[in-house]
């Protein structure tokens, strides 16, 4: 099962780490994963700039075999949960604008 999100080039979720969920079918051996001692779990390795190791120039390079969290994540629900103060901490202004647009489709014809 995959949640369909109209990303339109946004890769905001690829910058926050992706925990693997073996109980949902993720096999850490099939990914470039690291053990997170503090959280006691495996997660996809991140590049030096903080992005997911599988984030390519045109998006996810493992889309067809993405981990559980990547298949079910819906940024629109996340953005709805943020208050105005929290939203200002989203690091990339283009990502923040894209997430706001996704969470409020009525704004589609307006500029963020």
C-alpha atoms as one frame of an Amber mdcrd trajectory, in Angstrom:
protein
   0.000   0.000   0.000   1.234   3.481  -0.856  -0.182   6.868   0.050  -0.401
   8.949  -3.110   0.924  12.464  -2.486   1.264  15.012  -5.314   4.861  15.940
  -4.516   5.403  18.022  -7.657   9.179  17.899  -7.190   9.164  18.486  -3.430
  11.624  16.296  -1.510  11.070  17.739   1.961  10.405  14.365   3.567  13.716
  13.035   2.227  15.606  15.282   4.630  14.297  13.992   7.948  15.533  10.428
   8.188  13.571   7.288   7.463  13.270   4.643  10.152  12.943   1.086   8.938
  10.067  -1.040  10.214  10.896  -4.762   9.983   7.456  -5.571  11.418   5.990
  -3.961   8.265   8.289  -5.825   5.881  11.384  -3.603   5.751  14.547  -5.718
   5.628  17.504  -3.590   6.800  19.872  -5.840   4.828  18.224  -4.690   1.576
  18.938  -1.001   2.225  21.931   1.198   2.921  20.917   1.418   6.574  22.579
   2.360   9.826  21.797   1.284  13.363  20.616   4.161  15.545  21.715   3.260
  19.046  19.659   5.953  20.764  16.409   4.928  19.049  17.297   1.229  18.904
  16.336   0.938  15.245  17.700   0.887  11.731  17.246   3.893   9.461  18.273
   4.758   5.940  21.704   6.329   5.863  21.790  10.066   5.193  24.239  11.936
   2.998  26.600  14.494   4.519  24.126  17.258   3.599  21.372  15.497   5.572
  19.369  14.109   2.665  18.412  10.466   2.320  21.130   8.418   0.650  18.574
   7.422  -1.991  17.541  10.946  -2.968  18.609  11.512  -6.542  18.460  14.464
  -8.879  14.908  13.576  -9.916  13.590  12.196  -6.620  13.718   8.820  -4.940
  16.014   6.330  -6.632  14.341   3.378  -4.892  10.700   4.452  -5.237   9.543
   0.964  -6.278  11.073  -0.615  -3.166  10.892   2.294  -0.733  10.616   1.489
   2.989   7.260   1.392   4.741   7.491   4.908   6.194   8.216   6.380   2.759
   5.222   4.575   1.261   2.716   5.760   3.882   4.031   9.242   4.797   1.653
  12.075   3.911   3.261  15.480   4.395  -0.135  17.173   4.098  -1.176  15.646
   7.419   2.135  16.682   8.973   1.784  20.289   7.815  -1.761  20.454   9.167
  -0.384  19.476  12.586   2.137  22.342  12.684   1.351  25.715  14.166   2.580
  28.897  12.469   5.629  29.133  14.732   6.729  25.572  13.959   6.304  26.059
  10.210   8.935  28.800  10.145  11.554  26.193  11.080  11.135  24.183   7.899
  14.577  24.861   6.437  13.913  25.315   2.740  11.468  28.114   1.812  10.506
  26.315  -1.409   9.744  23.129   0.514   7.711  25.058   3.064   5.732  26.773
   0.306   5.164  23.453  -1.441   3.999  21.805   1.747   1.600  24.678   2.464
   0.200  24.371  -1.055  -0.238  20.618  -0.675  -2.041  21.071   2.627  -4.428
  23.680   1.160  -5.413  22.735  -2.415  -7.680  25.831  -2.610  -4.489  27.926
  -3.026  -3.431  26.015  -6.131  -3.725  28.991  -8.467  -1.999  31.427  -6.126
   1.671  31.948  -5.502   2.917  30.883  -2.059
